[in-house]
Amino acid sequence: MWEKEKSREYEELCCRMEAALSPKEPAISSLSNAAAILYEGLERVNWAGFYLRAGSVLWLGPFQGRPACVRIELGKGVCGTAAAEKRTVLVEDVHCFPGHIACDSASRSEIVVPLYRDGEVMAVMDIDSPQKGRFDKEDREGLERIAGILERAVKNAAAPAVAIGRELWYDDTEFME
């Protein structure tokens, strides 16, 4: 894809996110719509979604694509590494990433972008592609911009319908591990 086209693609995705997300809605609802927007709006992806942090574990959150791993420990796989190191991780070939967790054998490349609340990782946005080398610097920048939109939308969101972890994703319900 030409740079100009990809830049325009991310501009459109950002506009769609801002229009669809509201801090007046539960965070889970906002993330569900965000997963759908990403999955339908990005070319050559086979999975788009979120893992939500509860302590030292990432739990499967809203997503689009094939069924996925439910629980990932911090520091494990691409998602756990991004959360533990508090940085975006872009992997051109997942088969070359030490400790890669293969939820979908069709995935060849992956990008994971942390979402923060008060300086701590509250979730990660995970995008997979069946194409090796699908993601680049422009994808990183575009998805990090989308992560900022999501952070603002969920920062003061209405309590989620289901508690996902007392530290960052809770209402009055106790989370059961």
C-alpha positions as YAML, in Angstrom:
chain: A
units: angstrom
residues:
- id: 1
  name: MET
  ca: [0.00, 0.00, 0.00]
- id: 2
  name: TRP
  ca: [1.30, 3.46, -0.82]
- id: 3
  name: GLU
  ca: [2.12, 5.69, 2.14]
- id: 4
  name: LYS
  ca: [-0.47, 8.27, 1.14]
- id: 5
  name: GLU
  ca: [-3.18, 5.61, 1.01]
- id: 6
  name: LYS
  ca: [-2.19, 4.12, 4.38]
- id: 7
  name: SER
  ca: [-2.09, 7.57, 5.94]
- id: 8
  name: ARG
  ca: [-5.59, 8.24, 4.65]
- id: 9
  name: GLU
  ca: [-6.73, 4.82, 5.93]
- id: 10
  name: TYR
  ca: [-5.62, 5.67, 9.48]
- id: 11
  name: GLU
  ca: [-7.13, 9.14, 9.30]
- id: 12
  name: GLU
  ca: [-10.48, 7.54, 8.41]
- id: 13
  name: LEU
  ca: [-10.12, 4.95, 11.18]
- id: 14
  name: CYS
  ca: [-9.41, 7.68, 13.72]
- id: 15
  name: CYS
  ca: [-12.50, 9.60, 12.62]
- id: 16
  name: ARG
  ca: [-14.62, 6.45, 12.84]
- id: 17
  name: MET
  ca: [-13.27, 5.71, 16.34]
- id: 18
  name: GLU
  ca: [-13.94, 9.20, 17.61]
- id: 19
  name: ALA
  ca: [-17.48, 9.10, 16.23]
- id: 20
  name: ALA
  ca: [-18.27, 5.65, 17.64]
- id: 21
  name: LEU
  ca: [-16.75, 5.87, 21.12]
- id: 22
  name: SER
  ca: [-18.08, 7.72, 24.13]
- id: 23
  name: PRO
  ca: [-16.96, 7.89, 27.77]
- id: 24
  name: LYS
  ca: [-20.68, 7.74, 28.61]
- id: 25
  name: GLU
  ca: [-20.74, 4.09, 27.49]
- id: 26
  name: PRO
  ca: [-19.23, 1.10, 29.30]
- id: 27
  name: ALA
  ca: [-15.57, 0.48, 28.40]
- id: 28
  name: ILE
  ca: [-16.40, -3.04, 27.19]
- id: 29
  name: SER
  ca: [-18.91, -1.62, 24.71]
- id: 30
  name: SER
  ca: [-16.39, 0.91, 23.39]
- id: 31
  name: LEU
  ca: [-13.72, -1.75, 22.97]
- id: 32
  name: SER
  ca: [-16.21, -4.04, 21.21]
- id: 33
  name: ASN
  ca: [-17.00, -1.37, 18.64]
- id: 34
  name: ALA
  ca: [-13.30, -0.51, 18.31]
- id: 35
  name: ALA
  ca: [-12.46, -4.16, 17.54]
- id: 36
  name: ALA
  ca: [-15.10, -4.22, 14.81]
- id: 37
  name: ILE
  ca: [-13.88, -0.93, 13.31]
- id: 38
  name: LEU
  ca: [-10.29, -2.19, 13.24]
- id: 39
  name: TYR
  ca: [-11.19, -5.59, 11.80]
- id: 40
  name: GLU
  ca: [-13.32, -4.13, 9.02]
- id: 41
  name: GLY
  ca: [-11.17, -1.05, 8.40]
- id: 42
  name: LEU
  ca: [-7.70, -2.56, 8.14]
- id: 43
  name: GLU
  ca: [-6.61, -4.52, 5.10]
- id: 44
  name: ARG
  ca: [-5.14, -8.03, 5.34]
- id: 45
  name: VAL
  ca: [-5.90, -8.73, 9.00]
- id: 46
  name: ASN
  ca: [-7.32, -11.93, 10.43]
- id: 47
  name: TRP
  ca: [-7.72, -10.86, 14.07]
- id: 48
  name: ALA
  ca: [-8.28, -7.55, 15.83]
- id: 49
  name: GLY
  ca: [-9.05, -7.16, 19.49]
- id: 50
  name: PHE
  ca: [-8.03, -6.50, 23.04]
- id: 51
  name: TYR
  ca: [-6.59, -8.25, 26.04]
- id: 52
  name: LEU
  ca: [-7.51, -6.64, 29.37]
- id: 53
  name: ARG
  ca: [-5.07, -6.56, 32.24]
- id: 54
  name: ALA
  ca: [-5.90, -7.90, 35.69]
- id: 55
  name: GLY
  ca: [-2.76, -7.95, 37.82]
- id: 56
  name: SER
  ca: [-0.13, -10.08, 36.08]
- id: 57
  name: VAL
  ca: [-2.56, -11.58, 33.56]
- id: 58
  name: LEU
  ca: [-4.08, -10.40, 30.28]
- id: 59
  name: TRP
  ca: [-7.60, -11.74, 29.75]
- id: 60
  name: LEU
  ca: [-9.28, -11.98, 26.37]
- id: 61
  name: GLY
  ca: [-11.51, -8.98, 25.76]
- id: 62
  name: PRO
  ca: [-13.62, -7.85, 22.81]
- id: 63
  name: PHE
  ca: [-12.32, -9.07, 19.45]
- id: 64
  name: GLN
  ca: [-13.13, -9.95, 15.84]
- id: 65
  name: GLY
  ca: [-11.71, -13.09, 14.23]
- id: 66
  name: ARG
  ca: [-11.22, -16.72, 15.17]
- id: 67
  name: PRO
  ca: [-11.43, -17.85, 18.80]
- id: 68
  name: ALA
  ca: [-8.32, -16.83, 20.72]
- id: 69
  name: CYS
  ca: [-6.24, -17.62, 23.77]
- id: 70
  name: VAL
  ca: [-8.17, -16.60, 26.87]
- id: 71
  name: ARG
  ca: [-5.34, -15.97, 29.35]
- id: 72
  name: ILE
  ca: [-1.83, -14.62, 28.71]
- id: 73
  name: GLU
  ca: [0.68, -13.92, 31.47]
- id: 74
  name: LEU
  ca: [2.66, -10.67, 31.41]
- id: 75
  name: GLY
  ca: [5.96, -11.22, 29.65]
- id: 76
  name: LYS
  ca: [4.66, -14.18, 27.61]
- id: 77
  name: GLY
  ca: [4.08, -14.02, 23.85]
- id: 78
  name: VAL
  ca: [3.78, -10.80, 21.89]
- id: 79
  name: CYS
  ca: [0.86, -9.43, 23.93]
- id: 80
  name: GLY
  ca: [2.43, -10.21, 27.30]
- id: 81
  name: THR
  ca: [5.75, -8.75, 26.18]
- id: 82
  name: ALA
  ca: [4.14, -5.49, 25.02]
- id: 83
  name: ALA
  ca: [2.29, -5.18, 28.35]
- id: 84
  name: ALA
  ca: [5.30, -6.04, 30.52]
- id: 85
  name: GLU
  ca: [7.67, -3.75, 28.63]
- id: 86
  name: LYS
  ca: [5.08, -0.97, 28.22]
- id: 87
  name: ARG
  ca: [5.82, -0.55, 24.52]
- id: 88
  name: THR
  ca: [4.43, -1.33, 21.10]
- id: 89
  name: VAL
  ca: [5.76, -4.61, 19.71]
- id: 90
  name: LEU
  ca: [5.76, -5.10, 15.94]
- id: 91
  name: VAL
  ca: [6.62, -8.61, 14.72]
- id: 92
  name: GLU
  ca: [7.24, -9.14, 11.00]
- id: 93
  name: ASP
  ca: [7.21, -12.96, 11.31]
- id: 94
  name: VAL
  ca: [5.60, -14.45, 14.42]
- id: 95
  name: HIS
  ca: [7.37, -17.77, 13.82]
- id: 96
  name: CYS
  ca: [10.66, -15.98, 14.58]
- id: 97
  name: PHE
  ca: [9.42, -14.38, 17.83]
- id: 98
  name: PRO
  ca: [10.74, -16.30, 20.86]
- id: 99
  name: GLY
  ca: [7.82, -17.57, 22.93]
- id: 100
  name: HIS
  ca: [5.13, -16.64, 20.40]
- id: 101
  name: ILE
  ca: [1.73, -17.96, 21.45]
- id: 102
  name: ALA
  ca: [0.01, -19.34, 18.36]
- id: 103
  name: CYS
  ca: [-3.71, -18.77, 18.80]
- id: 104
  name: ASP
  ca: [-4.36, -18.88, 15.03]
- id: 105
  name: SER
  ca: [-1.91, -20.85, 12.89]
- id: 106
  name: ALA
  ca: [-2.76, -18.62, 9.91]
- id: 107
  name: SER
  ca: [-1.24, -15.54, 11.57]
- id: 108
  name: ARG
  ca: [2.19, -14.56, 10.24]
- id: 109
  name: SER
  ca: [2.70, -11.02, 11.54]
- id: 110
  name: GLU
  ca: [1.41, -9.12, 14.54]
- id: 111
  name: ILE
  ca: [1.41, -5.72, 16.18]
- id: 112
  name: VAL
  ca: [0.48, -5.11, 19.80]
- id: 113
  name: VAL
  ca: [-0.08, -1.61, 21.22]
- id: 114
  name: PRO
  ca: [-0.50, -1.00, 24.97]
- id: 115
  name: LEU
  ca: [-3.33, 1.17, 26.28]
- id: 116
  name: TYR
  ca: [-2.56, 3.12, 29.44]
- id: 117
  name: ARG
  ca: [-4.46, 4.51, 32.39]
- id: 118
  name: ASP
  ca: [-2.57, 6.63, 34.90]
- id: 119
  name: GLY
  ca: [0.77, 5.45, 33.47]
- id: 120
  name: GLU
  ca: [-0.04, 1.74, 33.79]
- id: 121
  name: VAL
  ca: [-0.98, -0.70, 31.04]
- id: 122
  name: MET
  ca: [-4.72, -1.39, 31.32]
- id: 123
  name: ALA
  ca: [-5.02, -3.40, 28.10]
- id: 124
  name: VAL
  ca: [-3.33, -4.19, 24.82]
- id: 125
  name: MET
  ca: [-4.68, -3.82, 21.30]
- id: 126
  name: ASP
  ca: [-3.64, -6.85, 19.24]
- id: 127
  name: ILE
  ca: [-3.80, -6.99, 15.43]
- id: 128
  name: ASP
  ca: [-2.77, -10.12, 13.48]
- id: 129
  name: SER
  ca: [-2.28, -10.68, 9.77]
- id: 130
  name: PRO
  ca: [-1.85, -13.80, 7.64]
- id: 131
  name: GLN
  ca: [0.74, -11.84, 5.62]
- id: 132
  name: LYS
  ca: [4.37, -11.84, 6.76]
- id: 133
  name: GLY
  ca: [5.67, -8.27, 7.16]
- id: 134
  name: ARG
  ca: [2.17, -6.74, 6.98]
- id: 135
  name: PHE
  ca: [2.84, -4.04, 9.61]
- id: 136
  name: ASP
  ca: [5.33, -1.18, 9.41]
- id: 137
  name: LYS
  ca: [6.25, 2.14, 11.07]
- id: 138
  name: GLU
  ca: [3.19, 3.84, 9.63]
- id: 139
  name: ASP
  ca: [0.93, 1.14, 11.09]
- id: 140
  name: ARG
  ca: [2.66, 1.58, 14.45]
- id: 141
  name: GLU
  ca: [2.06, 5.34, 14.37]
- id: 142
  name: GLY
  ca: [-1.55, 4.98, 13.21]
- id: 143
  name: LEU
  ca: [-2.41, 2.33, 15.79]
- id: 144
  name: GLU
  ca: [-0.70, 4.28, 18.58]
- id: 145
  name: ARG
  ca: [-2.87, 7.26, 17.63]
- id: 146
  name: ILE
  ca: [-5.95, 5.02, 17.78]
- id: 147
  name: ALA
  ca: [-4.78, 3.75, 21.18]
- id: 148
  name: GLY
  ca: [-4.78, 7.36, 22.42]
- id: 149
  name: ILE
  ca: [-8.38, 7.78, 21.26]
- id: 150
  name: LEU
  ca: [-9.34, 4.56, 23.06]
- id: 151
  name: GLU
  ca: [-7.56, 5.60, 26.25]
- id: 152
  name: ARG
  ca: [-9.54, 8.83, 26.37]
- id: 153
  name: ALA
  ca: [-12.81, 7.02, 25.63]
- id: 154
  name: VAL
  ca: [-12.42, 4.40, 28.36]
- id: 155
  name: LYS
  ca: [-10.61, 6.49, 30.99]
- id: 156
  name: ASN
  ca: [-13.79, 7.77, 32.56]
- id: 157
  name: ALA
  ca: [-16.16, 5.27, 31.00]
- id: 158
  name: ALA
  ca: [-19.28, 4.07, 32.70]
- id: 159
  name: ALA
  ca: [-18.69, 0.91, 34.75]
- id: 160
  name: PRO
  ca: [-18.39, -2.17, 32.56]
- id: 161
  name: ALA
  ca: [-21.17, -4.72, 32.67]
- id: 162
  name: VAL
  ca: [-18.64, -7.36, 33.77]
- id: 163
  name: ALA
  ca: [-15.67, -6.80, 36.06]
- id: 164
  name: ILE
  ca: [-12.37, -7.69, 34.37]
- id: 165
  name: GLY
  ca: [-9.98, -6.97, 37.21]
- id: 166
  name: ARG
  ca: [-10.12, -4.90, 40.32]
- id: 167
  name: GLU
  ca: [-7.06, -2.78, 39.46]
- id: 168
  name: LEU
  ca: [-8.22, -1.34, 36.17]
- id: 169
  name: TRP
  ca: [-11.49, -2.85, 34.92]
- id: 170
  name: TYR
  ca: [-13.91, -2.98, 37.80]
- id: 171
  name: ASP
  ca: [-17.31, -2.03, 39.04]
- id: 172
  name: ASP
  ca: [-18.78, -3.19, 42.37]
- id: 173
  name: THR
  ca: [-18.46, -6.85, 41.37]
- id: 174
  name: GLU
  ca: [-15.59, -8.96, 42.74]
- id: 175
  name: PHE
  ca: [-13.42, -10.53, 40.03]
- id: 176
  name: MET
  ca: [-13.10, -14.27, 40.35]
- id: 177
  name: GLU
  ca: [-9.83, -15.89, 39.17]
...
